[in-house]
C-alpha cells in the first residue's frame, strides 16, 4: 500500500466496528448480504448499506436469508446473512445447520442486545422471556465452528477477524453477535481502511504427499480397469479442477456421487453418470462396481448416498481421498495431504488407461433406443424402463405400486406389444 494510503489507515480519525465488518466481508469475496431488519441490527445494517462494495438483499424471513447465504456460499465460496436477536437467530438456525452439514462458510451475523444490558438481569423483547441472553448462543454452538459475542469494542477487532478466518479455514458457518449500540462508535483499533485480509495458505506435508502419490500410483497402475468417483467434499477441498486434471491424464472414466452433482463437469468426454448403487445412471453402476480399483475423491457414505448402505464396492479396492487425508485400500493412510495437491501430483504419475471407458462405450445404449429382450429371458430393470420411455404415445399407461420404490420387477413378463 502506498504511503498516502497508509496514512489514511493509521490516521487519527478511527473507523467504526460497522465499517470494519463491511470492509472485511468485501475483502473475503462477499458482494451480497442477505438480511431481515430488526431493531437489534438496524445500526449495523446502516453501515453495511453505506459500503459501496456491498449489496444488501432484504428477505421476507430469516430462514430464506439463511438459505440464500447457503446458496451464495456454494456459488461464490463464502456467504453472509444478518438477522436480529433470538427471534431472528432461532429462525435462521435450520439453514445454518444445513450449511454446517454441507461444509459451507456462512458468516451468520446477529444484532445482539445493547452492551449495557448484559448483567442487568433484565428481560428483553424478542427473547424467550428470561434474563439469560445465552439461549441463542447455546443453540448455535452445535451447528457453527466458532462463536463470537461482541459486546465491547476493546476486543471486537480480534473477535470479528478470528470468526471470519475460522469460517474460511474450516469451511463451516460461524456465529457472530454484535451488540446493537456498537457498530457506529469509532475506536482506535479500527482503521478507516482495514489492512487487507490474509489467510496463510494450507501446504501439504511434502513427505506425506510424495508417499501418498507413490503408494496410490503403484496401486492404480497395477489395476486393469480403474475408475474415478467425485464426491461432495470436492467443494470444501477446492479440488474440482484437480479432479478434471486427473481424469484427463489417466484416461479413467469419471462418475459423481448424488450429493456431489454440479462438482464434476458432466460434459467431460469420460463422464459416465451418477454413481448411486442400484439406482445409478444407466450403465454407470456396472462400470464402477466391476472396476478392480476406484478413486473416491471427497465421498460421504451415508444411508442416502449408499442406497441404504448397499453399495457393491470393497474397501481394499478403493483409494479414499479426503480434503486432508489419503487412504489406500485397507492401508496405509497419509495425513495432512490436501486433496488438490494430491490429485494434481497423482495425475503426473499414472499410466494412461482407458479400459473402463472403452467398456462403458461398449455397453452404453443411447437414450430412446429400446433394449432387446430375448424370449424367456427374465426381465431386466433397464429393459423395462427403456420400453416404458418409448410407450409414451398417448395410448399407454403404467400402473405401479408406488410403495415399492426400487421397482423390483425382474420376474414380470412384458406385454406382447412391448416384446
C-alpha positions, 0 to 999 in steps of 0.5 A, spaced: 500 500 500 502 506 498 504 511 503 498 516 502 494 510 503 497 508 509 496 514 512 489 514 511 489 507 515 493 509 521 490 516 521 487 519 527 480 519 525 478 511 527 473 507 523 467 504 526 466 496 528 460 497 522 465 499 517 470 494 519 465 488 518 463 491 511 470 492 509 472 485 511 466 481 508 468 485 501 475 483 502 473 475 503 469 475 496 462 477 499 458 482 494 451 480 497 448 480 504 442 477 505 438 480 511 431 481 515 431 488 519 430 488 526 431 493 531 437 489 534 441 490 527 438 496 524 445 500 526 449 495 523 445 494 517 446 502 516 453 501 515 453 495 511 448 499 506 453 505 506 459 500 503 459 501 496 462 494 495 456 491 498 449 489 496 444 488 501 438 483 499 432 484 504 428 477 505 421 476 507 424 471 513 430 469 516 430 462 514 430 464 506 436 469 508 439 463 511 438 459 505 440 464 500 447 465 504 447 457 503 446 458 496 451 464 495 456 460 499 456 454 494 456 459 488 461 464 490 465 460 496 463 464 502 456 467 504 453 472 509 446 473 512 444 478 518 438 477 522 436 480 529 436 477 536 433 470 538 427 471 534 431 472 528 437 467 530 432 461 532 429 462 525 435 462 521 438 456 525 435 450 520 439 453 514 445 454 518 445 447 520 444 445 513 450 449 511 454 446 517 452 439 514 454 441 507 461 444 509 459 451 507 462 458 510 456 462 512 458 468 516 451 468 520 451 475 523 446 477 529 444 484 532 445 482 539 442 486 545 445 493 547 452 492 551 449 495 557 444 490 558 448 484 559 448 483 567 442 487 568 438 481 569 433 484 565 428 481 560 428 483 553 423 483 547 424 478 542 427 473 547 424 467 550 422 471 556 428 470 561 434 474 563 439 469 560 441 472 553 445 465 552 439 461 549 441 463 542 448 462 543 447 455 546 443 453 540 448 455 535 454 452 538 452 445 535 451 447 528 457 453 527 465 452 528 466 458 532 462 463 536 463 470 537 459 475 542 461 482 541 459 486 546 465 491 547 469 494 542 476 493 546 476 486 543 471 486 537 477 487 532 480 480 534 473 477 535 470 479 528 477 477 524 478 470 528 470 468 526 471 470 519 478 466 518 475 460 522 469 460 517 474 460 511 479 455 514 474 450 516 469 451 511 463 451 516 458 457 518 460 461 524 456 465 529 457 472 530 453 477 535 454 484 535 451 488 540 446 493 537 449 500 540 456 498 537 457 498 530 457 506 529 462 508 535 469 509 532 475 506 536 482 506 535 483 499 533 479 500 527 482 503 521 478 507 516 481 502 511 482 495 514 489 492 512 487 487 507 485 480 509 490 474 509 489 467 510 496 463 510 495 458 505 494 450 507 501 446 504 501 439 504 506 435 508 511 434 502 513 427 505 506 425 506 504 427 499 510 424 495 508 417 499 501 418 498 502 419 490 507 413 490 503 408 494 496 410 490 500 410 483 503 403 484 496 401 486 492 404 480 497 402 475 497 395 477 489 395 476 486 393 469 480 397 469 480 403 474 475 408 475 474 415 478 468 417 483 467 425 485 464 426 491 461 432 495 467 434 499 470 436 492 467 443 494 470 444 501 477 441 498 477 446 492 479 440 488 474 440 482 479 442 477 484 437 480 479 432 479 478 434 471 486 434 471 486 427 473 481 424 469 484 427 463 491 424 464 489 417 466 484 416 461 479 413 467 472 414 466 469 419 471 462 418 475 459 423 481 456 421 487 448 424 488 450 429 493 456 431 489 452 433 482 454 440 479 462 438 482 464 434 476 463 437 469 458 432 466 460 434 459 467 431 460 468 426 454 469 420 460 463 422 464 459 416 465 453 418 470 451 418 477 454 413 481 448 411 486 448 403 487 442 400 484 439 406 482 445 409 478 445 412 471 444 407 466 450 403 465 454 407 470 453 402 476 456 396 472 462 400 470 464 402 477 462 396 481 466 391 476 472 396 476 478 392 480 480 399 483 476 406 484 478 413 486 473 416 491 475 423 491 471 427 497 465 421 498 460 421 504 457 414 505 451 415 508 444 411 508 442 416 502 448 416 498 449 408 499 442 406 497 441 404 504 448 402 505 448 397 499 453 399 495 457 393 491 464 396 492 470 393 497 474 397 501 481 394 499 479 396 492 478 403 493 483 409 494 479 414 499 481 421 498 479 426 503 480 434 503 486 432 508 487 425 508 489 419 503 487 412 504 489 406 500 485 400 500 485 397 507 492 401 508 496 405 509 493 412 510 497 419 509 495 425 513 495 432 512 495 431 504 490 436 501 486 433 496 488 438 490 495 437 491 494 430 491 490 429 485 494 434 481 501 430 483 497 423 482 495 425 475 503 426 473 504 419 475 499 414 472 499 410 466 494 412 461 488 407 461 482 407 458 479 400 459 473 402 463 471 407 458 472 403 452 467 398 456 462 403 458 462 405 450 461 398 449 455 397 453 452 404 453 445 404 449 443 411 447 437 414 450 430 412 446 433 406 443 429 400 446 433 394 449 432 387 446 429 382 450 430 375 448 424 370 449 424 367 456 429 371 458 427 374 465 426 381 465 431 386 466 430 393 470 433 397 464 429 393 459 423 395 462 424 402 463 427 403 456 420 400 453 416 404 458 420 411 455 418 409 448 410 407 450 409 414 451 404 415 445 398 417 448 395 410 448 399 407 454 399 407 461 403 404 467 400 402 473 405 401 479 405 400 486 408 406 488 410 403 495 415 399 492 420 404 490 426 400 487 421 397 482 423 390 483 420 387 477 425 382 474 420 376 474 414 380 470 413 378 463 412 384 458 406 385 454 406 382 447 406 389 444 412 391 448 416 384 446 
